[in-house]
């Protein structure tokens, strides 16, 4: 399962048993993103970076205007997660966004 969201700052929900490669369509603000990186995945309950646990492998990729993140998985019920992503925009500027995902 994948999710494409044009406005990634909304709150999403994900089951603790799901493994989702979120797909972010950047077309609304940038048509040619390059070099995406997931800097961290913050557990908003504890304030700690849990990327090694919930996004332990893989690197983001780009297809057209879409950034495809590695699988987000192994979430803890009731916790809120914030993957923080940066990439290079079409005018060579650094751009950033984050998702907010609640484990249900």
N, C-alpha and C positions, 0 to 999 in steps of 0.2 A: 504494500500500500504506500502511496506517496501523496503528498498534499502540496498543491500549488497555491501560494497566497500572494496576492498583489500588495498587500499591506501587512508586513510581517510583525508589526508590533502588537497585534492582538493576542489574547490568551487562547491557546490551543489546548486540547486535552488528548492524552495518550494513555492507553491501558498499560499497566505494568508488565503485561506479557507481550506487548507489541514491540516490533523493531521497525522504525520508520526512517527512510531516507528523505527528509524534507526537501522539497523543491521550491525555491524562491524565484519568482519571475520578477526580474529587475526592470522590465521594459518601461514601467511608468516613470522611472528616474534615470535609467541608464541602459542603453541597448547592447553594449558590448563589454560586460564585466570580464575581467581577467584576474588571474592569480588569487583566487579565494583561499582564505585561511580561517579555520575555526580557532580563535585565540584561546577560548575557555568555554566551559559550560558551568555556570554558577548555580549551585543549589541555593535558592533564595531564602530557604529556611535557616540554613547554617552560615550562609555567606562564603562558602568555600568552593573552590574550583574542583569539580568532580569529573572532568573530561576523561581522565584515565579510566574511570569506571563506566560511564554512560555513553561514551563515544570513543572507545579504546583503539579503534583502527580505521584506516582509510583516510583519504583526503578529499576535500571538495573538488568537484569538477564543474565545467561550464558547457552548456549546450545552447548556443544562440544567446538569448538574454537571460537564461535560467541558470542559477547556481544550484547544484545538487549536493547536499550535505551527506557525510557518512551516516550510517545507521545510528539513530538515537535509541538506546535500549537499556535494559536492566534498571528501570526507574523504580523508586520507592514510593509506595502509595501515599498520597496526600502531599507530596513535596512539589515545589514549583522549581522549574529549571529554566535557565536563560542561556542558550547558546549564543555566543557573541562572535560575529563574523565580520571580517574585513576583506576588501578586494580593491583592485585598481579599476577606476572608472574609465570611460571612453576618452576623457580629456587628461588622462594620466594622474588624476587626483585620487587620494585615498578616500574610500567610502566605507562606512560601517553600518551594520544593522544588528538587531537581535530578535530572537523569537522568545516567547514566553509560553512554556508548556507545563501543564499541571498533570501529574500522574494520578490516574483514576483506576 
